[in-house]
Amino acid sequence: MNVGVLPRLEPAGIDGYMVRLFDTIDEDNLAWLSALSRDCETAFGQALVDLVPSYTTLLVIFDPLQISAWQARIRLSELLARLTPDPALAGGKLHDVATWYHPEVGPDLARVAELSSLTEEAVIKAHSEREYRVFALGFSPGFAFMGLLDSSLTCPRLDTPRSRVPRGSVAIAGQQTAVYPTVTPGGWNLIGRTAARLFDRDRDGFSLMKVGDRVRFVAVDRNTFESEGGDPTPVSPTTKETR
Amino acid sequence: MANRAMVGFRVMRAGPLALLQDAGRFGTRHIGVTQGGPADMHAWAWANQLAGNQWGTPVLEVTLGGLELEAERDLTIAVTGADLTARHQNQPLPLWRRVRIAAGERVSFGAPAAGVRAYLAVSGGFKAEPVLGSVACVVREQLGGFDGHGRKLEEGDQLTLSSAEGFSPHAAEAEAPVPEKPDYSAPLTLDLLPGAQIADFTGKSLFDAFNASWQVDQRADRMGVRLSGPALRCNITSMVSEGISMGAVQVPPDGQPIALLNDRQTIGGYPRLGNLTALSASRLSQCQPGHQVRLRPIGFEAALREHRQFMGNFSFLPSSNNI
């Protein structure tokens, strides 16, 4: 492992720095990452191109014609020297995600139950009674990596990813959980489905969730799921990729 | 009625993949939305320049040919990038220069002779409704393009133009300078800025990375280009996922590097050798499978100087003839 003092500024091309703040995943990281993101927006202004927060890092991309990498480095060092965690965002926005947990839309419920030596009911309870934080977005637009799961639910990805995971599928893998915002391939264990739109072009900012948000999954029945606009079409068993 | 759609071309044949691309989608990486934009920024920028357009004007990116267009009105265009045996009224269409097309005439692309992607700019620019600030077409994300939902061109599409005719014949060169027209078939050396994990690769792997000849794999698209050659070993096998910048060269456990391009996923967790410069990433995107490439470390100052020099060719100011 790359040993060094944190935080650290690592070059990422002529137009970026990777700001490495931590070396392990922790909910407490989020308040620091959120504070640094906000400080960067102020300090870089028009020269800022993109900010990519993730579990332990913030990737800062700037316009190298407006600000040189040397200037950017100095500016980031100054921000880091007086960085304090963001008390306002320590909580993050809270989302309740109404979820219909059922084998028809969550075909891996039985697999997860078996791997965790729990009943399906206990899996649902363990998943829905905990509050999660959004650590990162990626994989596809609006796809939020949330954690951490109760350790009893930790289970590996599918050996063979599905070529087509339905929109709104609630899934788990490793110590994390997520909702598939759009139809994509995917290898996580599907345990239910929500009518919530994680990525919606009619919403300001498109994505329901941002890094640092808090999320609870609330178990609902099929009628509630459908009345909220959920599509109960079962996951087809034939949509697994063969490669 | 300045906003009424003005059709420039009709698509007679769509080919495998033709996409509308502006400079890309920025300020969206934090919600998992990728950059998009032209895989070959160099050729894309010259297409606009020759057509008299500002940097960032939407252009067609034509991959591997097959596209045939019919002009709905008199137009001025410029085609740059790959030699996809483009024709104008069944005569070879000159590349890297401004060309007049009369209403009813056809422009078509055949099989690739050199390179992979051609860029067709029209004076005044193509027009589409931006999504998250950009018309860059990313099929996988269903964002951008003429329909806003990331659809590639299809037969029968009517390609709309910006109502503001931006063309000023005196504002642009008629032809790109010779050194700016790459030979995409020539052996290629890519400039790579070493990154933070470079020292975590084994000594032999570092030697191999910069001395071996790498072959462009079949798995090459707008997300990334895989290189095959000696397996590179890194003391870090996986990392906590983090943001991935343009041109990052990641090395998964199989040791075969992947250069990540415009449509890359926004975060990832493999160690990286560093980043290709923007111009090297552009050149790599023009390599057909089997092409031999080498990697060469470049210093920060040299990379920045090269970038500034390149960007100095182009016009960023608001066009005065629109007033």
Contacts between the chains, C-beta under 8 A, distances in Angstrom:
chain1	res1	chain2	res2	distance
A	1	B	200	8.0
A	1	B	235	7.5
A	1	B	236	6.3
A	2	B	196	6.9
A	2	B	197	6.5
A	2	B	199	7.5
A	2	B	200	5.8
A	2	B	236	6.9
A	8	B	196	8.0
A	10	B	195	7.0
A	10	B	196	3.6
A	11	B	193	6.7
A	11	B	194	7.9
A	11	B	195	6.5
A	11	B	196	6.9
A	11	B	274	8.0
A	11	B	300	7.2
A	12	B	195	6.7
A	12	B	196	7.9
A	12	B	243	8.0
A	12	B	245	4.5
A	12	B	248	7.4
A	12	B	275	6.4
A	13	B	193	5.9
A	13	B	245	5.1
A	13	B	246	6.7
A	13	B	247	6.3
A	13	B	248	7.8
A	13	B	275	3.9
A	13	B	277	7.7
A	14	B	193	6.8
A	14	B	277	7.2
A	14	B	300	6.6
A	14	B	303	5.0
A	14	B	304	4.9
A	14	B	307	6.0
A	15	B	245	7.5
A	15	B	246	8.0
A	16	B	245	4.7
A	18	B	196	6.5
A	18	B	242	6.7
A	18	B	243	7.1
A	20	B	196	7.8
A	23	B	240	8.0
A	24	B	240	7.8
A	25	B	240	6.1
A	37	B	30	7.8
A	49	B	26	5.2
A	49	B	27	7.2
A	50	B	26	5.7
A	50	B	27	6.0
A	50	B	28	7.6
A	50	B	29	4.5
A	50	B	30	7.6
A	51	B	29	7.2
A	51	B	30	5.7
A	52	B	29	4.5
A	52	B	30	6.0
A	52	B	242	7.6
A	52	B	243	2.9
A	52	B	244	7.9
A	52	B	266	6.1
A	52	B	267	6.7
A	53	B	30	6.1
A	53	B	243	7.7
A	54	B	240	7.3
A	54	B	241	5.7
A	54	B	242	4.5
A	54	B	243	5.8
A	54	B	267	5.3
A	55	B	240	4.8
A	55	B	241	6.5
A	55	B	242	7.4
A	56	B	240	5.2
A	56	B	242	7.1
A	57	B	240	7.7
A	57	B	242	4.3
A	57	B	243	6.7
A	58	B	243	7.6
A	59	B	29	7.7
A	59	B	242	6.6
A	59	B	243	2.9
A	59	B	244	7.7
A	59	B	245	6.3
A	61	B	29	7.7
A	61	B	245	6.3
A	64	B	304	6.2
A	64	B	307	6.4
A	64	B	308	7.9
A	65	B	308	6.9
A	65	B	311	6.1
A	68	B	304	7.4
A	69	B	300	6.6
A	69	B	304	7.1
A	136	B	241	6.2
A	136	B	267	5.7
A	137	B	30	6.5
A	137	B	31	5.4
A	137	B	32	4.1
A	137	B	266	7.3
A	137	B	267	7.8
A	138	B	32	4.9
A	138	B	241	6.8
A	138	B	265	5.9
A	138	B	266	4.6
A	138	B	267	3.6
A	138	B	268	7.8
A	139	B	32	6.6
A	139	B	265	6.1
A	139	B	267	7.7
A	140	B	32	6.2
A	140	B	140	7.7
A	140	B	141	6.9
A	141	B	31	6.4
A	141	B	32	4.9
A	141	B	33	4.7
A	141	B	141	5.3
A	141	B	143	7.2
A	142	B	31	6.1
A	142	B	32	5.9
A	143	B	32	5.4
A	145	B	241	7.6
A	182	B	142	7.0
A	199	B	31	7.9
A	201	B	131	7.2
A	205	B	31	7.1
A	206	B	31	6.2
A	206	B	33	7.5
A	206	B	132	6.5
A	207	B	31	3.8
A	207	B	32	7.1
A	210	B	30	7.1
A	210	B	31	7.2
A	211	B	30	6.7
